[in-house]
Amino acid sequence: MAAARADEMDADTVNRELSIARKAIGWWQRHGWIEGDPTIGIERRPAPPDRTKALAENQITALWRLDVALREKTFRDACLEDSLDLAELACSGTVARPAHWSRCRRRLLRGLMR
């Protein structure tokens, strides 16, 4: 079942979940809850090369000079401060919200996305 699920996910997701499982298993072993490691023999998948490109300095400068509404400026600044993947946001309309965001910021951004 896990192998079938893994076949449907990209390499980065599989590797991240494998890493999380291994950390949890190590913790469980240290506490004596389990003895073996069920992830032995499971290899990390090779991740495809990152083909994204950073914005050039002149593009960043142009972005900051845009005359946009306060709503868009606030949203952009909050996303950039927290290093959100703006390309993912633009495509899907959602991003995984960082755990360190305050409740106030989450409510603000949720309102800005409407």
Backbone as CSV, one residue per row, in Angstrom:
resi,resn,N_x,N_y,N_z,CA_x,CA_y,CA_z,C_x,C_y,C_z
1,MET,0.827,-1.187,0.000,0.000,0.000,0.000,0.875,1.257,0.000
2,ALA,1.897,1.270,0.842,2.771,2.442,0.894,3.517,2.614,-0.412
3,ALA,3.926,1.504,-1.029,4.646,1.594,-2.305,3.743,2.148,-3.397
4,ALA,2.489,1.723,-3.406,1.542,2.235,-4.406,1.313,3.715,-4.200
5,ARG,1.209,4.126,-2.949,1.024,5.556,-2.652,2.250,6.347,-3.072
6,ALA,3.421,5.793,-2.804,4.668,6.474,-3.151,4.808,6.644,-4.660
7,ASP,4.269,5.683,-5.424,4.352,5.786,-6.882,3.566,6.974,-7.418
8,GLU,2.588,7.462,-6.644,1.753,8.575,-7.078,2.322,9.937,-6.683
9,MET,3.406,9.940,-5.880,3.969,11.197,-5.380,5.308,11.484,-6.061
10,ASP,5.682,12.769,-6.048,6.976,13.115,-6.626,8.092,12.763,-5.638
11,ALA,9.319,12.758,-6.131,10.474,12.332,-5.341,10.668,13.175,-4.082
12,ASP,10.472,14.475,-4.185,10.658,15.341,-3.018,9.690,14.973,-1.893
13,THR,8.458,14.685,-2.245,7.455,14.316,-1.245,7.807,12.983,-0.604
14,VAL,8.167,11.998,-1.417,8.541,10.683,-0.896,9.745,10.811,0.029
15,ASN,10.760,11.557,-0.398,11.964,11.716,0.422,11.667,12.434,1.734
16,ARG,10.812,13.438,1.686,10.450,14.168,2.903,9.714,13.245,3.869
17,GLU,8.755,12.484,3.368,7.994,11.584,4.239,8.864,10.462,4.780
18,LEU,9.809,9.976,3.987,10.744,8.955,4.458,11.625,9.515,5.575
19,SER,12.074,10.728,5.409,12.889,11.376,6.438,12.100,11.550,7.733
20,ILE,10.853,11.974,7.624,9.998,12.142,8.802,9.798,10.797,9.496
21,ALA,9.523,9.756,8.708,9.317,8.418,9.285,10.571,7.954,10.009
22,ARG,11.736,8.179,9.418,12.981,7.737,10.048,13.260,8.484,11.341
23,LYS,12.953,9.755,11.389,13.124,10.517,12.635,12.194,9.979,13.718
24,ALA,10.947,9.713,13.358,9.982,9.189,14.328,10.413,7.809,14.816
25,ILE,10.848,6.971,13.898,11.281,5.619,14.272,12.475,5.678,15.221
26,GLY,13.425,6.567,14.957,14.570,6.739,15.849,14.134,7.151,17.245
27,TRP,13.159,8.043,17.315,12.656,8.498,18.621,11.957,7.351,19.349
28,TRP,11.141,6.588,18.598,10.438,5.457,19.199,11.433,4.411,19.703
29,GLN,12.516,4.187,18.934,13.530,3.226,19.361,14.226,3.690,20.639
30,ARG,14.560,4.959,20.715,15.228,5.487,21.916,14.350,5.360,23.153
31,HIS,13.044,5.392,22.963,12.115,5.265,24.085,11.694,3.812,24.330
32,GLY,12.251,2.899,23.540,11.962,1.491,23.733,10.606,1.035,23.236
33,TRP,9.974,1.821,22.407,8.644,1.461,21.921,8.706,0.444,20.785
34,ILE,9.761,0.522,19.972,9.958,-0.457,18.900,11.428,-0.836,18.872
35,GLU,11.722,-1.992,18.294,13.114,-2.441,18.225,13.683,-2.315,16.817
36,GLY,12.931,-2.713,15.824,13.431,-2.710,14.457,13.172,-1.400,13.746
37,ASP,13.735,-1.301,12.544,13.516,-0.127,11.700,12.858,-0.584,10.404
38,PRO,11.548,-0.365,10.263,10.853,-0.822,9.057,11.264,-0.098,7.775
39,THR,12.066,0.963,7.904,12.478,1.681,6.690,13.807,1.179,6.131
40,ILE,14.413,0.196,6.800,15.673,-0.359,6.275,15.400,-0.953,4.899
41,GLY,16.235,-0.606,3.956,16.077,-1.095,2.592,15.299,-0.148,1.689
42,ILE,14.665,0.853,2.273,13.949,1.840,1.459,14.940,2.953,1.115
43,GLU,15.124,3.184,-0.139,16.088,4.180,-0.605,15.396,5.501,-0.924
44,ARG,16.128,6.572,-0.730,15.639,7.878,-1.164,15.562,7.891,-2.687
45,ARG,14.601,8.592,-3.198,14.467,8.714,-4.655,15.301,9.875,-5.157
46,PRO,15.883,9.735,-6.325,16.617,10.875,-6.883,15.637,11.978,-7.269
47,ALA,15.896,13.158,-6.778,15.030,14.299,-7.072,15.433,14.920,-8.402
48,PRO,14.457,15.373,-9.162,14.798,16.051,-10.420,15.521,17.364,-10.119
49,PRO,16.357,17.815,-11.055,17.078,19.071,-10.809,16.114,20.250,-10.701
50,ASP,16.476,21.197,-9.868,15.672,22.407,-9.691,15.910,23.326,-10.878
51,ARG,14.877,23.556,-11.649,15.011,24.392,-12.847,14.405,25.782,-12.651
52,THR,14.027,26.098,-11.417,13.475,27.426,-11.165,14.598,28.450,-11.182
53,LYS,14.251,29.654,-11.512,15.245,30.717,-11.577,14.837,31.847,-10.645
54,ALA,15.805,32.376,-9.953,15.551,33.522,-9.090,15.312,34.754,-9.953
55,LEU,14.579,35.699,-9.398,14.372,36.954,-10.116,15.681,37.723,-10.186
56,ALA,15.895,38.384,-11.293,17.070,39.248,-11.444,16.860,40.508,-10.600
57,GLU,17.934,41.177,-10.277,17.870,42.378,-9.439,16.916,43.428,-10.022
58,ASN,16.975,43.624,-11.337,16.091,44.622,-11.948,14.622,44.193,-11.881
59,GLN,14.347,42.896,-11.899,12.972,42.422,-11.768,12.452,42.663,-10.347
60,ILE,13.306,42.443,-9.367,12.914,42.685,-7.978,12.638,44.167,-7.761
61,THR,13.510,45.005,-8.295,13.320,46.452,-8.176,12.003,46.873,-8.817
62,ALA,11.703,46.333,-9.999,10.449,46.657,-10.681,9.251,46.178,-9.869
63,LEU,9.381,45.036,-9.238,8.300,44.508,-8.411,7.979,45.441,-7.249
64,TRP,9.017,45.953,-6.593,8.807,46.846,-5.450,8.225,48.191,-5.875
65,ARG,8.459,48.580,-7.112,7.974,49.890,-7.583,6.543,49.849,-8.110
66,LEU,5.969,48.670,-8.229,4.605,48.574,-8.747,3.641,49.363,-7.869
67,ASP,2.760,50.091,-8.520,1.752,50.849,-7.792,0.512,49.966,-7.669
68,VAL,0.459,49.226,-6.568,-0.656,48.320,-6.346,-1.358,48.697,-5.042
69,ALA,-2.535,48.135,-4.856,-3.328,48.436,-3.660,-2.638,47.923,-2.401
70,LEU,-2.992,48.508,-1.289,-2.424,48.118,-0.004,-2.613,46.628,0.255
71,ARG,-3.754,46.091,-0.158,-4.030,44.662,0.035,-2.942,43.822,-0.622
72,GLU,-2.618,44.121,-1.875,-1.605,43.350,-2.594,-0.218,43.558,-1.998
73,LYS,0.085,44.792,-1.580,1.391,45.052,-0.965,1.543,44.269,0.339
74,THR,0.499,44.255,1.145,0.537,43.534,2.418,0.720,42.048,2.181
75,PHE,-0.031,41.513,1.242,0.049,40.097,0.918,1.441,39.745,0.400
76,ARG,1.952,40.542,-0.526,3.285,40.309,-1.099,4.349,40.361,-0.014
77,ASP,4.293,41.362,0.842,5.300,41.511,1.887,5.268,40.346,2.865
78,ALA,4.066,39.917,3.250,3.946,38.792,4.181,4.502,37.523,3.558
79,CYS,4.210,37.311,2.290,4.721,36.119,1.606,6.241,36.162,1.486
80,LEU,6.781,37.307,1.113,8.223,37.419,0.947,8.957,37.312,2.279
81,GLU,8.386,37.867,3.334,9.006,37.767,4.661,9.120,36.326,5.107
82,ASP,8.141,35.515,4.742,8.137,34.126,5.170,8.621,33.178,4.082
83,SER,9.195,33.704,3.024,9.771,32.904,1.940,8.782,31.901,1.364
84,LEU,7.564,32.317,1.169,6.584,31.426,0.571,6.877,31.264,-0.907
85,ASP,6.471,30.159,-1.440,6.651,29.879,-2.855,5.543,30.609,-3.614
86,LEU,5.868,31.790,-4.119,4.852,32.607,-4.787,4.386,31.979,-6.093
87,ALA,5.256,31.204,-6.751,4.837,30.524,-7.979,3.782,29.473,-7.654
88,GLU,3.979,28.739,-6.563,2.986,27.746,-6.139,1.674,28.430,-5.785
89,LEU,1.785,29.547,-5.098,0.597,30.290,-4.702,-0.163,30.784,-5.925
90,ALA,0.558,31.293,-6.904,-0.084,31.822,-8.106,-0.808,30.719,-8.876
91,CYS,-0.239,29.517,-8.884,-0.843,28.407,-9.633,-2.022,27.779,-8.905
92,SER,-1.874,27.586,-7.596,-2.889,26.824,-6.873,-3.792,27.678,-6.003
93,GLY,-3.331,28.880,-5.631,-4.111,29.713,-4.735,-3.912,29.376,-3.270
94,THR,-3.088,28.355,-2.998,-2.821,27.972,-1.613,-1.351,27.610,-1.463
95,VAL,-0.865,27.702,-0.261,0.474,27.218,0.081,0.405,26.608,1.466
96,ALA,1.360,25.736,1.748,1.442,25.198,3.105,1.836,26.349,4.023
97,ARG,1.069,26.569,5.041,1.291,27.710,5.914,2.369,27.359,6.936
98,PRO,3.387,28.190,7.067,4.429,27.927,8.043,3.873,27.858,9.464
99,ALA,4.410,26.930,10.246,3.906,26.707,11.596,4.119,27.919,12.499
100,HIS,5.113,28.758,12.185,5.425,29.881,13.068,4.539,31.106,12.829
101,TRP,3.644,31.038,11.857,2.773,32.184,11.628,1.855,32.391,12.822
102,SER,1.647,33.614,13.163,0.726,33.923,14.249,-0.709,33.761,13.752
103,ARG,-1.637,33.608,14.690,-3.045,33.486,14.321,-3.511,34.740,13.595
104,CYS,-2.998,35.889,14.020,-3.373,37.156,13.386,-2.930,37.181,11.924
105,ARG,-1.684,36.761,11.661,-1.189,36.770,10.276,-1.969,35.782,9.429
106,ARG,-2.282,34.624,9.963,-3.055,33.646,9.180,-4.416,34.226,8.810
107,ARG,-5.068,34.886,9.770,-6.380,35.486,9.484,-6.238,36.604,8.443
108,LEU,-5.201,37.415,8.563,-4.973,38.494,7.603,-4.785,37.942,6.200
109,LEU,-3.926,36.963,6.050,-3.664,36.409,4.721,-4.877,35.668,4.165
110,ARG,-5.599,34.977,5.040,-6.814,34.294,4.571,-7.789,35.324,4.011
111,GLY,-7.901,36.475,4.669,-8.781,37.531,4.184,-8.282,38.150,2.892
112,LEU,-6.962,38.272,2.751,-6.394,38.866,1.544,-6.557,37.960,0.332
113,MET,-6.654,36.649,0.554,-6.775,35.709,-0.558,-8.199,35.629,-1.093
114,ARG,-9.137,36.264,-0.421,-10.538,36.203,-0.890,-10.739,37.077,-2.080
